[in-house]
Amino acid sequence: MSEEAMKMAKALVGDLNLPKGMDPLTFVQDVVDQIIKDFALDRNRLAASSISLVHLLADDIAEGLAGHRADEVFAAFYRLDLGEDLIRETLEAHDRQAAALTLARLSVQRATMKVWSRWNYKSQTS
């Protein structure tokens, strides 16, 4: 696993208590998969990128907001349940690049909680 993935694993798992037997590296991959799915990112582009997932996602969000893909970006925020007020406040408080970076970080946090909830539910129903 790359150094970036290890950093991400530590950052994402942090204080989360993963269900017994759940591997932190698999958890991180599930979070990455969730982001790829929600934002319809190109997996190969992500794998080939030399920048972090958050920065790649921020670039994608900024580009989407600036162009004709704003609906797709907002649909991804909706799927992650970021909340309209939070999105609006972030966009109003920052220029597009800073807002995109903040929204990318919030999106990864929400994806992390989404995956954690799924894992936690599975462990309780197994």
Phi and psi in degrees as GROMACS dihedral restraints (atoms count N, CA, C in turn):
[ dihedral_restraints ]
;  ai    aj    ak    al  type     phi  dphi    fc
    3     4     5     6     1   -69.1    20    10
    4     5     6     7     1   162.7    20    10
    6     7     8     9     1   -61.9    20    10
    7     8     9    10     1   -39.5    20    10
    9    10    11    12     1   -60.6    20    10
   10    11    12    13     1   -43.1    20    10
   12    13    14    15     1   -65.2    20    10
   13    14    15    16     1   -38.5    20    10
   15    16    17    18     1   -63.8    20    10
   16    17    18    19     1   -43.1    20    10
   18    19    20    21     1   -61.9    20    10
   19    20    21    22     1   -42.5    20    10
   21    22    23    24     1   -64.5    20    10
   22    23    24    25     1   -41.0    20    10
   24    25    26    27     1   -59.4    20    10
   25    26    27    28     1   -46.3    20    10
   27    28    29    30     1   -64.7    20    10
   28    29    30    31     1   -41.2    20    10
   30    31    32    33     1   -68.4    20    10
   31    32    33    34     1   -41.6    20    10
   33    34    35    36     1   -74.6    20    10
   34    35    36    37     1   -46.3    20    10
   36    37    38    39     1   -71.9    20    10
   37    38    39    40     1   -46.1    20    10
   39    40    41    42     1    35.0    20    10
   40    41    42    43     1  -114.6    20    10
   42    43    44    45     1   -88.8    20    10
   43    44    45    46     1    -1.3    20    10
   45    46    47    48     1   -68.8    20    10
   46    47    48    49     1   134.7    20    10
   48    49    50    51     1   -93.4    20    10
   49    50    51    52     1   103.2    20    10
   51    52    53    54     1   -70.5    20    10
   52    53    54    55     1   146.8    20    10
   54    55    56    57     1   -56.3    20    10
   55    56    57    58     1   149.7    20    10
   57    58    59    60     1   -54.1    20    10
   58    59    60    61     1   132.9    20    10
   60    61    62    63     1    85.5    20    10
   61    62    63    64     1    -2.0    20    10
   63    64    65    66     1   -89.4    20    10
   64    65    66    67     1   130.0    20    10
   66    67    68    69     1   -85.5    20    10
   67    68    69    70     1   127.9    20    10
   69    70    71    72     1   -58.1    20    10
   70    71    72    73     1   -36.2    20    10
   72    73    74    75     1   -70.0    20    10
   73    74    75    76     1   -36.2    20    10
   75    76    77    78     1   -67.6    20    10
   76    77    78    79     1   -37.7    20    10
   78    79    80    81     1   -58.4    20    10
   79    80    81    82     1   -47.8    20    10
   81    82    83    84     1   -60.3    20    10
   82    83    84    85     1   -43.2    20    10
   84    85    86    87     1   -62.7    20    10
   85    86    87    88     1   -37.7    20    10
   87    88    89    90     1   -65.1    20    10
   88    89    90    91     1   -37.7    20    10
   90    91    92    93     1   -65.3    20    10
   91    92    93    94     1   -45.3    20    10
   93    94    95    96     1   -60.3    20    10
   94    95    96    97     1   -44.2    20    10
   96    97    98    99     1   -60.5    20    10
   97    98    99   100     1   -38.7    20    10
   99   100   101   102     1   -63.8    20    10
  100   101   102   103     1   -43.8    20    10
  102   103   104   105     1   -63.9    20    10
  103   104   105   106     1   -44.5    20    10
  105   106   107   108     1   -58.6    20    10
  106   107   108   109     1   -44.1    20    10
  108   109   110   111     1   -66.4    20    10
  109   110   111   112     1   -50.3    20    10
  111   112   113   114     1   -66.4    20    10
  112   113   114   115     1   -34.6    20    10
  114   115   116   117     1  -101.7    20    10
  115   116   117   118     1     3.2    20    10
  117   118   119   120     1    51.2    20    10
  118   119   120   121     1    47.5    20    10
  120   121   122   123     1   -79.9    20    10
  121   122   123   124     1   154.7    20    10
  123   124   125   126     1   -82.4    20    10
  124   125   126   127     1   114.3    20    10
  126   127   128   129     1   -58.1    20    10
  127   128   129   130     1   -39.5    20    10
  129   130   131   132     1   -67.2    20    10
  130   131   132   133     1   -38.6    20    10
  132   133   134   135     1   -63.7    20    10
  133   134   135   136     1   -41.9    20    10
  135   136   137   138     1   -63.8    20    10
  136   137   138   139     1   -44.6    20    10
  138   139   140   141     1   -64.1    20    10
  139   140   141   142     1   -34.0    20    10
  141   142   143   144     1   -86.3    20    10
  142   143   144   145     1   -10.0    20    10
  144   145   146   147     1   -72.4    20    10
  145   146   147   148     1   144.5    20    10
  147   148   149   150     1   -97.8    20    10
  148   149   150   151     1     1.4    20    10
  150   151   152   153     1  -107.4    20    10
  151   152   153   154     1   164.1    20    10
  153   154   155   156     1   -69.2    20    10
  154   155   156   157     1   161.8    20    10
  156   157   158   159     1   -56.5    20    10
  157   158   159   160     1   -43.9    20    10
  159   160   161   162     1   -61.2    20    10
  160   161   162   163     1   -45.0    20    10
  162   163   164   165     1   -70.8    20    10
  163   164   165   166     1   -36.5    20    10
  165   166   167   168     1   -64.1    20    10
  166   167   168   169     1   -43.3    20    10
  168   169   170   171     1   -65.2    20    10
  169   170   171   172     1   -41.1    20    10
  171   172   173   174     1   -59.7    20    10
  172   173   174   175     1   -42.8    20    10
  174   175   176   177     1   -61.6    20    10
  175   176   177   178     1   -42.1    20    10
  177   178   179   180     1   -65.5    20    10
  178   179   180   181     1   -42.0    20    10
  180   181   182   183     1   -64.3    20    10
  181   182   183   184     1   -47.3    20    10
  183   184   185   186     1   -60.4    20    10
  184   185   186   187     1   -44.1    20    10
  186   187   188   189     1   -63.8    20    10
  187   188   189   190     1   -42.6    20    10
  189   190   191   192     1   -64.7    20    10
  190   191   192   193     1   -41.3    20    10
  192   193   194   195     1   -68.5    20    10
  193   194   195   196     1   -29.7    20    10
  195   196   197   198     1   -82.1    20    10
  196   197   198   199     1   -20.7    20    10
  198   199   200   201     1  -115.2    20    10
  199   200   201   202     1  -151.2    20    10
  201   202   203   204     1   -87.8    20    10
  202   203   204   205     1     8.2    20    10
  204   205   206   207     1  -104.2    20    10
  205   206   207   208     1    16.0    20    10
  207   208   209   210     1   -58.3    20    10
  208   209   210   211     1   -38.6    20    10
  210   211   212   213     1   -60.6    20    10
  211   212   213   214     1   -39.1    20    10
  213   214   215   216     1   -65.4    20    10
  214   215   216   217     1   -41.1    20    10
  216   217   218   219     1   -65.6    20    10
  217   218   219   220     1   -45.6    20    10
  219   220   221   222     1   -66.3    20    10
  220   221   222   223     1   -32.2    20    10
  222   223   224   225     1   -64.0    20    10
  223   224   225   226     1   -39.1    20    10
  225   226   227   228     1   -64.9    20    10
  226   227   228   229     1   -42.4    20    10
  228   229   230   231     1   -60.2    20    10
  229   230   231   232     1   -40.2    20    10
  231   232   233   234     1   -63.2    20    10
  232   233   234   235     1   -45.4    20    10
  234   235   236   237     1   -60.4    20    10
  235   236   237   238     1   -32.0    20    10
  237   238   239   240     1   -88.4    20    10
  238   239   240   241     1    -4.1    20    10
  240   241   242   243     1    59.9    20    10
  241   242   243   244     1    47.4    20    10
  243   244   245   246     1   -70.4    20    10
  244   245   246   247     1   -31.7    20    10
  246   247   248   249     1    96.2    20    10
  247   248   249   250     1   130.5    20    10
  249   250   251   252     1   -62.1    20    10
  250   251   252   253     1   -41.2    20    10
  252   253   254   255     1   -62.6    20    10
  253   254   255   256     1   -44.2    20    10
  255   256   257   258     1   -63.2    20    10
  256   257   258   259     1   -42.8    20    10
  258   259   260   261     1   -63.6    20    10
  259   260   261   262     1   -48.5    20    10
  261   262   263   264     1   -59.8    20    10
  262   263   264   265     1   -47.1    20    10
  264   265   266   267     1   -60.3    20    10
  265   266   267   268     1   -41.8    20    10
  267   268   269   270     1   -65.2    20    10
  268   269   270   271     1   -44.4    20    10
  270   271   272   273     1   -66.5    20    10
  271   272   273   274     1   -35.0    20    10
  273   274   275   276     1   -75.7    20    10
  274   275   276   277     1   -29.7    20    10
  276   277   278   279     1   -86.0    20    10
  277   278   279   280     1   -14.7    20    10
  279   280   281   282     1  -135.1    20    10
  280   281   282   283     1   159.6    20    10
  282   283   284   285     1   -70.1    20    10
  283   284   285   286     1   169.9    20    10
  285   286   287   288     1   -57.8    20    10
  286   287   288   289     1   -44.2    20    10
  288   289   290   291     1   -65.5    20    10
  289   290   291   292     1   -45.5    20    10
  291   292   293   294     1   -66.8    20    10
  292   293   294   295     1   -39.4    20    10
  294   295   296   297     1   -63.9    20    10
  295   296   297   298     1   -42.3    20    10
  297   298   299   300     1   -61.8    20    10
  298   299   300   301     1   -41.7    20    10
  300   301   302   303     1   -64.9    20    10
  301   302   303   304     1   -44.0    20    10
  303   304   305   306     1   -62.8    20    10
  304   305   306   307     1   -44.2    20    10
  306   307   308   309     1   -66.7    20    10
  307   308   309   310     1   -33.1    20    10
  309   310   311   312     1   -65.7    20    10
  310   311   312   313     1   -44.5    20    10
  312   313   314   315     1   -63.0    20    10
  313   314   315   316     1   -43.9    20    10
  315   316   317   318     1   -63.7    20    10
  316   317   318   319     1   -37.4    20    10
  318   319   320   321     1   -64.5    20    10
  319   320   321   322     1   -42.0    20    10
  321   322   323   324     1   -66.5    20    10
  322   323   324   325     1   -39.0    20    10
  324   325   326   327     1   -61.8    20    10
  325   326   327   328     1   -44.9    20    10
  327   328   329   330     1   -66.2    20    10
  328   329   330   331     1   -39.9    20    10
  330   331   332   333     1   -62.8    20    10
  331   332   333   334     1   -38.6    20    10
  333   334   335   336     1   -61.0    20    10
  334   335   336   337     1   -46.1    20    10
  336   337   338   339     1   -67.9    20    10
  337   338   339   340     1   -35.2    20    10
  339   340   341   342     1   -63.1    20    10
  340   341   342   343     1   -46.6    20    10
  342   343   344   345     1   -67.2    20    10
  343   344   345   346     1   -43.1    20    10
  345   346   347   348     1   -59.6    20    10
  346   347   348   349     1   -44.0    20    10
  348   349   350   351     1   -62.1    20    10
  349   350   351   352     1   -42.0    20    10
  351   352   353   354     1   -62.4    20    10
  352   353   354   355     1   -47.0    20    10
  354   355   356   357     1   -62.4    20    10
  355   356   357   358     1   -44.3    20    10
  357   358   359   360     1   -62.8    20    10
  358   359   360   361     1   -43.1    20    10
  360   361   362   363     1   -62.2    20    10
  361   362   363   364     1   -45.2    20    10
  363   364   365   366     1   -60.8    20    10
  364   365   366   367     1   -40.6    20    10
  366   367   368   369     1   -69.0    20    10
  367   368   369   370     1   -28.7    20    10
  369   370   371   372     1   -82.2    20    10
  370   371   372   373     1   -22.9    20    10
  372   373   374   375     1   -99.0    20    10
  373   374   375   376     1    -4.1    20    10
